[in-house]
Amino acid sequence: MRNTITRKLSTAAAGAAVLALALTGCSGGSPSGTEAESTPSAGESQGLQKVVVGVLSIAPSSAMQYGIDQGIFEEHGLDVELQPGTGGAAMLPAVSTGDLQFAVGNPLSVMVAKDKGLDMKIVSGYSNSLAEGADINGVVARKDSGITSFGDLEGKTATVNAVNTQGDLTIMESAALDGGNPENIKFNELPFPDMEAQLEMGNTDAIWLPEPFLSRALANPDNVLVGHPNQEAIPGMPTMVTFTSGRYAEENPETVTAFQEAVTETLTQAQANTDDVRATLPAFMGMDPAVAEGLPMEEFDGELRTEQLEGLGGLMMKYEFVSKEPDVAAMTVQ
């Protein structure tokens, strides 16, 4: 039960941190009457609505840049400024206070924030893991570790980028489905770039990696793929959605609709032209062009996968990530 207790405390602490950030940021944003507001931007001078969108510094976020480059957002009357970040925790309170009008992030984090009292609204789908074949994230172990399945992780240490997120949730469910006891898996946190070295030194037994880190780790013949936990837990699970605050959605319905339509069109084109999306990665992320060219991509889709999100909410309740099962329909912009 040690894992459960740690998880409860970690979830509570994360929620308190989110709420604290929201409260301390209530007076944030541009105060009315400032010079920044009185001077129109280039987009505003062309009659476009300026919106700031938070994105994670990961490959799928490049679809937003692709949409900007293709002029899709402009066609829908929007002047979009992307604000990159390294984690979703900072984006949630920024959306809540209005410093960001929209963000692209993990649906689990959005649902946890809603459970902790932040009024979040999901606007659209964004990206999904692959239901079959080689998925876009996976768990890797050393070939000589004896770990060949998720059930083998019982009594072991698995490393994720952050606890109480999709990584540890899907690993626990995958272990349970494989006959293991998920309560006996110890999770620790490390940034993705540091994980492979710690695995090699024996400081962890398994690591959960997205692309491009997954392909890089599997290129080492001493490493082995344990499996794709998303496919075991919820095949085709949404990995990111777009979201805004309930207040912004209520006060700016036309802008929210325009953003929803622009994102959906962007993602439809991105899915049909993945090579063009990859071409944005060297400038967007500073990625080596050779790595970007062959990078496996998630499935882009603006349509919200409600069934999978409800399944995700059920797992969150099962493993006590939230105090009550999320109501996906109620927290989605209609």
Secondary structure, 3 states (H helix, E strand, C coil): CHHHHHHHHHHHHHHHHHHHHHHHCCCCCCCCCCHHHHCCCHHHHCCCEEEEEEEECCHHHHHHHHHHHCCHHHHCCEEEEEEEECCHHHHHHHHHHCCCCEEEECHHHHHHHHHCCCCEEEEEEEEECCCCCCCCEEEEEEHHHCCCCHHHHCCCEEEECCCCCHHHHHHHHHHHHCCCCHHHCEEEECCHHHHHHHHHCCCCCEEEEECCHHHHHHCCCCEEEEECHHHHHCCCCEEEEEEEEHHHHHHCHHHHHHHHHHHHHHHHHHHHCHHHHHHCHHHHHCCCHHHHHCCCCCEECCCCCHHHHHHHHHHHHHCCCCCCCCCCCCCECC
